[in-house]
Amino acid sequence: MTMFFNDVVNLLEDLNAEELAAWIDKGWIKPEKTSESDVFHTTDVARVRLIAECRYQLNLDIDTIDLIVPLLDQVYGLRRELRTLVRAINAQPDDVRQNILDATTYASNDRTA
């Protein structure tokens, strides 16, 4: 799904063009730039919805959202890396996977002692 700037503004009742433009200027939203308009892909629209929820439903101020957005980016980045790691582990032979499980279980038990 792709949407243009005005479509995204019209999608959410509380959102106006000036605020969406400010979010883009802050780098919170990074739509694809075209000669016609900014093009928002599914992930961009989901991000707009999330920021709008923080702003309008949770009543978070701009400075707080400025702190939250990079933290969310880190969490999503770590999730992507973990998915990649899980796929790599699952592609290994059974004995290698068992060695990894043993090592992580040992390390986990070592931390709790």
C-alpha positions in Angstrom: 0.0 0.0 0.0 1.3 3.5 -0.9 -0.3 6.8 0.0 0.5 10.4 -0.8 1.0 13.2 1.7 -2.6 14.5 1.6 -4.0 11.0 1.9 -2.0 10.4 5.1 -3.2 13.7 6.5 -6.8 12.8 5.8 -6.3 9.3 7.3 -6.2 10.6 10.9 -8.7 13.0 12.3 -6.3 14.9 14.5 -3.4 15.1 12.1 -2.8 18.2 10.0 -0.4 18.9 7.2 1.8 21.2 9.3 2.3 18.6 12.0 3.0 15.8 9.5 5.5 18.0 7.7 7.2 18.7 11.1 7.5 15.0 11.8 9.1 14.5 8.4 11.5 17.4 9.1 12.5 15.9 12.4 13.2 12.6 10.6 10.5 10.6 12.5 8.9 9.7 9.2 11.0 9.2 6.1 8.6 8.9 3.1 9.9 8.4 -0.4 10.4 11.7 -2.2 9.0 12.1 -5.7 8.5 15.1 -7.9 4.7 14.9 -7.2 4.5 14.4 -3.5 6.0 12.4 -0.6 5.0 8.7 -1.0 4.2 6.8 2.2 4.6 3.1 2.2 2.9 0.7 4.7 5.6 1.0 7.3 5.6 4.8 7.0 1.8 4.9 7.5 2.2 2.6 10.5 4.8 4.9 12.0 2.5 7.9 11.4 -0.2 6.1 13.3 2.1 5.2 16.1 3.4 8.8 16.5 -0.2 10.1 16.2 -1.3 7.8 19.0 1.5 8.9 21.2 0.8 12.6 20.4 -3.0 12.7 20.5 -4.2 9.7 22.6 -1.4 9.5 25.1 -0.9 13.3 25.0 2.9 13.0 24.9 4.8 16.2 24.1 7.2 16.6 21.2 10.3 16.3 23.4 9.1 13.0 24.8 8.3 11.6 21.4 11.7 12.8 20.3 13.2 10.5 22.9 10.8 7.6 22.2 11.3 7.3 18.4 15.0 6.5 18.4 14.4 3.9 21.2 11.7 2.3 19.1 14.0 2.2 16.1 16.6 0.4 18.2 14.0 -2.1 19.4 12.8 -2.8 15.9 16.4 -3.1 14.7 17.3 -5.6 17.4 14.2 -7.6 16.5 15.3 -7.8 12.9 18.8 -8.9 14.0 17.4 -11.6 16.3 15.1 -12.9 13.5 18.2 -13.2 11.2 20.2 -14.9 14.0 17.3 -17.4 14.6 17.1 -18.2 10.9 20.9 -18.8 10.8 20.8 -21.0 13.9 17.8 -23.0 12.5 19.8 -23.7 9.3 22.6 -25.4 11.3 22.8 -29.2 11.8 21.2 -30.6 15.0 24.5 -31.0 16.9 25.5 -27.3 16.3 22.0 -26.1 17.4 22.3 -28.3 20.5 25.8 -26.8 21.3 24.3 -23.3 20.9 21.4 -24.2 23.2 23.8 -25.7 25.8 26.1 -22.7 25.7 23.2 -20.2 26.1 21.6 -22.3 28.9 25.0 -22.4 30.7 25.5 -18.6 30.2 21.9 -18.0 31.5 22.5 -20.1 34.6 25.8 -18.5 35.2 24.2 -15.0 35.3 21.5 -16.0 37.8 24.0 -17.6 40.3 
